[in-house]
Amino acid sequence: MKALEKFRARRREVYEGLFSPRSLCIAGLIIMPALLFNPYPLFRILQFLFFWFLAWLSGKKNNPLITFLVMLFIVAFNLIVPYGRVLAAIGPFKITTGALMAGIQRAVTLEGLIMLSRFSIRRDLRIPGKFGELIGESFRIFAIIMDRKKAITRKNLMGDIDKLLIELSDDVSEDVSSTGTASRKRTGVPGFIVLAAVVILSWFPWAFMLLARR
């Protein structure tokens, strides 16, 4: 476990050294429409797997079992209202193509956006202006919660939540106090090359869709 944690910490160190928070955020905004407006479930699944890989490369923590269970729940919820060709029936419950494909598409879209945000949003993101400060603060809080969600256990649920909120408050206060003194990180040429490749690969399925329509 220590070796895995060291490897994860090393990946995160490289990730934070290559990119500035603003460059990552801009790349994420450019990539987002490629997933949201993708009409093909298969390509959405490939994009989701790609974003999951990016989140892993960035050293962010992720529980594959929880991700799978959330996606399974979304698909099962969509099967409640059947439409399309019937694939199977268990008593009165029917599994139809329309409901199944819609559930898969919604599940991979939601989790794909979560994985993309884990890659493109960092807790040290700074956005100019009052509104930008509010959005940036929300992103930082989200990043901290996602990193420390494993600290919440069933044995001491309320106590763990209270402890997390206290630590969250301390972290946010430290971030605010260090805003004026911290040096701005900039993305170098290697970082821009990597981000350009990530953007191109994220939009790559659209090339197949355009060729298929011809």
C-alpha positions as a Markdown table, in Angstrom:
| # | Residue | x | y | z |
|---|---|---|---|---|
| 1 | Met | 0.0 | 0.0 | 0.0 |
| 2 | Lys | 2.8 | 2.4 | 0.8 |
| 3 | Ala | 4.4 | 1.8 | -2.6 |
| 4 | Leu | 1.0 | 2.5 | -4.3 |
| 5 | Glu | 0.6 | 5.7 | -2.3 |
| 6 | Lys | 4.1 | 6.8 | -3.2 |
| 7 | Phe | 3.4 | 6.1 | -6.9 |
| 8 | Arg | 0.1 | 8.1 | -6.6 |
| 9 | Ala | 1.9 | 11.0 | -4.9 |
| 10 | Arg | 4.6 | 11.0 | -7.7 |
| 11 | Arg | 1.9 | 11.1 | -10.4 |
| 12 | Arg | 0.2 | 14.0 | -8.6 |
| 13 | Glu | 3.6 | 15.8 | -8.3 |
| 14 | Val | 4.2 | 15.5 | -12.0 |
| 15 | Tyr | 0.6 | 16.6 | -12.8 |
| 16 | Glu | 0.8 | 19.7 | -10.6 |
| 17 | Gly | 4.3 | 20.6 | -12.0 |
| 18 | Leu | 3.2 | 20.3 | -15.6 |
| 19 | Phe | 0.0 | 22.4 | -15.6 |
| 20 | Ser | -1.3 | 25.6 | -14.1 |
| 21 | Pro | -4.8 | 25.5 | -12.6 |
| 22 | Arg | -6.1 | 27.9 | -15.1 |
| 23 | Ser | -4.8 | 26.0 | -18.1 |
| 24 | Leu | -6.4 | 22.8 | -16.8 |
| 25 | Cys | -9.7 | 24.6 | -16.2 |
| 26 | Ile | -9.7 | 26.0 | -19.8 |
| 27 | Ala | -8.9 | 22.6 | -21.2 |
| 28 | Gly | -11.7 | 21.0 | -19.2 |
| 29 | Leu | -14.2 | 23.6 | -20.5 |
| 30 | Ile | -13.1 | 22.9 | -24.1 |
| 31 | Ile | -13.4 | 19.2 | -23.6 |
| 32 | Met | -16.8 | 19.2 | -21.9 |
| 33 | Pro | -19.0 | 19.7 | -25.0 |
| 34 | Ala | -17.3 | 16.8 | -26.7 |
| 35 | Leu | -18.9 | 14.6 | -24.1 |
| 36 | Leu | -22.2 | 16.4 | -23.5 |
| 37 | Phe | -23.2 | 16.6 | -27.2 |
| 38 | Asn | -21.9 | 13.1 | -28.2 |
| 39 | Pro | -25.0 | 11.2 | -29.4 |
| 40 | Tyr | -23.4 | 7.7 | -29.5 |
| 41 | Pro | -23.3 | 5.7 | -26.2 |
| 42 | Leu | -20.2 | 3.7 | -27.3 |
| 43 | Phe | -18.1 | 6.8 | -27.9 |
| 44 | Arg | -19.3 | 8.2 | -24.6 |
| 45 | Ile | -18.1 | 5.1 | -22.9 |
| 46 | Leu | -14.7 | 5.5 | -24.5 |
| 47 | Gln | -14.6 | 9.1 | -23.4 |
| 48 | Phe | -15.5 | 8.1 | -19.9 |
| 49 | Leu | -12.7 | 5.6 | -19.8 |
| 50 | Phe | -10.3 | 8.1 | -21.1 |
| 51 | Phe | -11.3 | 10.7 | -18.5 |
| 52 | Trp | -11.0 | 8.0 | -15.8 |
| 53 | Phe | -7.4 | 7.3 | -17.0 |
| 54 | Leu | -6.6 | 11.1 | -16.9 |
| 55 | Ala | -7.9 | 11.3 | -13.3 |
| 56 | Trp | -5.8 | 8.3 | -12.4 |
| 57 | Leu | -2.7 | 9.9 | -14.1 |
| 58 | Ser | -3.3 | 13.1 | -12.1 |
| 59 | Gly | -3.0 | 11.2 | -8.9 |
| 60 | Lys | -6.6 | 11.8 | -7.7 |
| 61 | Lys | -8.2 | 9.2 | -5.5 |
| 62 | Asn | -11.1 | 7.2 | -7.0 |
| 63 | Asn | -13.0 | 4.1 | -5.8 |
| 64 | Pro | -13.9 | 2.0 | -8.9 |
| 65 | Leu | -16.5 | 0.0 | -6.9 |
| 66 | Ile | -18.4 | 3.2 | -5.9 |
| 67 | Thr | -18.2 | 4.5 | -9.5 |
| 68 | Phe | -19.6 | 1.2 | -10.9 |
| 69 | Leu | -22.4 | 1.1 | -8.3 |
| 70 | Val | -23.5 | 4.6 | -9.1 |
| 71 | Met | -23.6 | 3.8 | -12.8 |
| 72 | Leu | -25.5 | 0.6 | -12.1 |
| 73 | Phe | -28.0 | 2.5 | -10.1 |
| 74 | Ile | -28.6 | 5.1 | -12.8 |
| 75 | Val | -29.0 | 2.4 | -15.4 |
| 76 | Ala | -31.4 | 0.4 | -13.2 |
| 77 | Phe | -33.4 | 3.6 | -12.5 |
| 78 | Asn | -33.9 | 4.2 | -16.2 |
| 79 | Leu | -35.1 | 0.7 | -16.8 |
| 80 | Ile | -38.2 | 1.4 | -14.6 |
| 81 | Val | -39.8 | 3.1 | -17.6 |
| 82 | Pro | -39.4 | 0.6 | -20.5 |
| 83 | Tyr | -39.5 | 1.7 | -24.1 |
| 84 | Gly | -38.1 | 0.1 | -27.3 |
| 85 | Arg | -37.5 | -3.5 | -28.1 |
| 86 | Val | -37.8 | -5.9 | -25.2 |
| 87 | Leu | -34.5 | -7.7 | -24.5 |
| 88 | Ala | -35.6 | -9.7 | -21.5 |
| 89 | Ala | -38.4 | -9.9 | -19.0 |
| 90 | Ile | -38.3 | -10.9 | -15.3 |
| 91 | Gly | -42.0 | -11.2 | -14.3 |
| 92 | Pro | -43.6 | -7.7 | -14.9 |
| 93 | Phe | -40.1 | -6.1 | -15.2 |
| 94 | Lys | -38.9 | -5.6 | -18.7 |
| 95 | Ile | -35.5 | -4.7 | -20.0 |
| 96 | Thr | -35.8 | -2.7 | -23.2 |
| 97 | Thr | -33.2 | -1.4 | -25.6 |
| 98 | Gly | -34.3 | 2.3 | -25.4 |
| 99 | Ala | -34.3 | 2.4 | -21.6 |
| 100 | Leu | -31.0 | 0.5 | -21.4 |
| 101 | Met | -29.2 | 2.7 | -23.8 |
| 102 | Ala | -30.5 | 5.9 | -22.3 |
| 103 | Gly | -29.5 | 4.7 | -18.8 |
| 104 | Ile | -26.0 | 3.8 | -20.0 |
| 105 | Gln | -25.6 | 7.2 | -21.8 |
| 106 | Arg | -26.7 | 9.1 | -18.7 |
| 107 | Ala | -24.5 | 7.0 | -16.4 |
| 108 | Val | -21.3 | 7.4 | -18.4 |
| 109 | Thr | -22.1 | 11.1 | -19.0 |
| 110 | Leu | -22.4 | 11.9 | -15.2 |
| 111 | Glu | -19.3 | 9.9 | -14.3 |
| 112 | Gly | -17.4 | 11.2 | -17.3 |
| 113 | Leu | -18.1 | 14.7 | -16.1 |
| 114 | Ile | -16.9 | 13.8 | -12.6 |
| 115 | Met | -13.7 | 12.3 | -13.9 |
| 116 | Leu | -13.1 | 15.3 | -16.2 |
| 117 | Ser | -13.6 | 17.6 | -13.2 |
| 118 | Arg | -11.2 | 15.6 | -11.1 |
| 119 | Phe | -8.5 | 16.1 | -13.9 |
| 120 | Ser | -9.2 | 19.7 | -14.8 |
| 121 | Ile | -10.2 | 21.3 | -11.5 |
| 122 | Arg | -7.5 | 21.9 | -8.8 |
| 123 | Arg | -7.9 | 23.3 | -5.4 |
| 124 | Asp | -5.5 | 26.1 | -6.1 |
| 125 | Leu | -7.6 | 27.4 | -9.0 |
| 126 | Arg | -8.0 | 31.2 | -9.0 |
| 127 | Ile | -10.6 | 33.0 | -11.2 |
| 128 | Pro | -10.6 | 36.8 | -11.4 |
| 129 | Gly | -13.5 | 38.8 | -10.1 |
| 130 | Lys | -16.0 | 38.3 | -7.3 |
| 131 | Phe | -18.1 | 35.7 | -9.2 |
| 132 | Gly | -14.9 | 34.0 | -10.4 |
| 133 | Glu | -13.7 | 33.9 | -6.8 |
| 134 | Leu | -17.0 | 32.2 | -5.7 |
| 135 | Ile | -16.8 | 29.6 | -8.5 |
| 136 | Gly | -13.1 | 29.0 | -7.8 |
| 137 | Glu | -13.8 | 28.5 | -4.1 |
| 138 | Ser | -16.6 | 26.1 | -4.9 |
| 139 | Phe | -14.2 | 24.1 | -7.1 |
| 140 | Arg | -11.6 | 24.0 | -4.4 |
| 141 | Ile | -14.1 | 22.8 | -1.8 |
| 142 | Phe | -15.3 | 20.1 | -4.2 |
| 143 | Ala | -11.7 | 19.0 | -4.8 |
| 144 | Ile | -10.9 | 18.8 | -1.1 |
| 145 | Ile | -14.1 | 16.8 | -0.4 |
| 146 | Met | -13.4 | 14.3 | -3.2 |
| 147 | Asp | -9.9 | 13.8 | -2.0 |
| 148 | Arg | -11.0 | 13.2 | 1.7 |
| 149 | Lys | -14.3 | 11.4 | 1.3 |
| 150 | Lys | -12.8 | 8.1 | 2.4 |
| 151 | Ala | -12.4 | 9.7 | 5.9 |
| 152 | Ile | -16.1 | 9.3 | 6.4 |
| 153 | Thr | -17.0 | 5.9 | 7.8 |
| 154 | Arg | -20.3 | 4.3 | 8.9 |
| 155 | Lys | -19.1 | 3.7 | 12.5 |
| 156 | Asn | -18.8 | 7.4 | 13.3 |
| 157 | Leu | -20.7 | 9.1 | 10.5 |
| 158 | Met | -21.6 | 12.4 | 12.1 |
| 159 | Gly | -18.2 | 12.7 | 13.9 |
| 160 | Asp | -16.3 | 12.1 | 10.7 |
| 161 | Ile | -18.4 | 14.6 | 8.8 |
| 162 | Asp | -17.9 | 17.2 | 11.5 |
| 163 | Lys | -14.1 | 16.5 | 11.5 |
| 164 | Leu | -14.1 | 16.9 | 7.7 |
| 165 | Leu | -15.9 | 20.2 | 7.8 |
| 166 | Ile | -13.4 | 21.5 | 10.4 |
| 167 | Glu | -10.4 | 20.5 | 8.3 |
| 168 | Leu | -12.2 | 21.9 | 5.2 |
| 169 | Ser | -12.6 | 25.2 | 7.0 |
| 170 | Asp | -8.9 | 25.3 | 8.0 |
| 171 | Asp | -7.8 | 24.4 | 4.4 |
| 172 | Val | -10.0 | 27.1 | 2.8 |
| 173 | Ser | -8.7 | 29.7 | 5.4 |
| 174 | Glu | -5.1 | 28.8 | 4.5 |
| 175 | Asp | -5.8 | 29.0 | 0.8 |
| 176 | Val | -7.4 | 32.5 | 1.2 |
| 177 | Ser | -4.6 | 33.8 | 3.4 |
| 178 | Ser | -1.9 | 32.6 | 1.0 |
| 179 | Thr | -3.6 | 34.0 | -2.2 |
| 180 | Gly | -1.5 | 37.2 | -2.2 |
| 181 | Thr | 1.8 | 35.6 | -1.5 |
| 182 | Ala | 1.7 | 32.4 | -3.5 |
| 183 | Ser | 3.5 | 32.5 | -6.8 |
| 184 | Arg | 1.4 | 31.8 | -9.9 |
| 185 | Lys | 2.1 | 28.5 | -11.6 |
| 186 | Arg | 2.4 | 28.6 | -15.3 |
| 187 | Thr | 2.1 | 25.9 | -17.9 |
| 188 | Gly | 5.2 | 25.3 | -19.9 |
| 189 | Val | 5.6 | 24.0 | -23.4 |
| 190 | Pro | 5.4 | 20.3 | -22.4 |
| 191 | Gly | 2.3 | 21.0 | -20.4 |
| 192 | Phe | 0.6 | 22.7 | -23.4 |
| 193 | Ile | 1.6 | 19.8 | -25.7 |
| 194 | Val | 0.0 | 17.3 | -23.3 |
| 195 | Leu | -3.2 | 19.4 | -22.9 |
| 196 | Ala | -3.5 | 19.8 | -26.7 |
| 197 | Ala | -3.2 | 16.0 | -27.1 |
| 198 | Val | -5.8 | 15.5 | -24.4 |
| 199 | Val | -8.2 | 17.9 | -26.1 |
| 200 | Ile | -7.7 | 16.3 | -29.5 |
| 201 | Leu | -8.2 | 12.8 | -28.2 |
| 202 | Ser | -11.3 | 13.9 | -26.3 |
| 203 | Trp | -12.8 | 15.3 | -29.6 |
| 204 | Phe | -11.5 | 12.4 | -31.7 |
| 205 | Pro | -14.7 | 10.4 | -31.7 |
| 206 | Trp | -16.4 | 13.3 | -33.5 |
| 207 | Ala | -14.1 | 12.7 | -36.5 |
| 208 | Phe | -15.6 | 9.2 | -36.9 |
| 209 | Met | -19.1 | 10.6 | -36.6 |
| 210 | Leu | -18.5 | 13.2 | -39.3 |
| 211 | Leu | -16.9 | 10.6 | -41.6 |
| 212 | Ala | -19.9 | 8.2 | -40.9 |
| 213 | Arg | -22.4 | 10.8 | -42.0 |
| 214 | Arg | -20.7 | 11.3 | -45.4 |
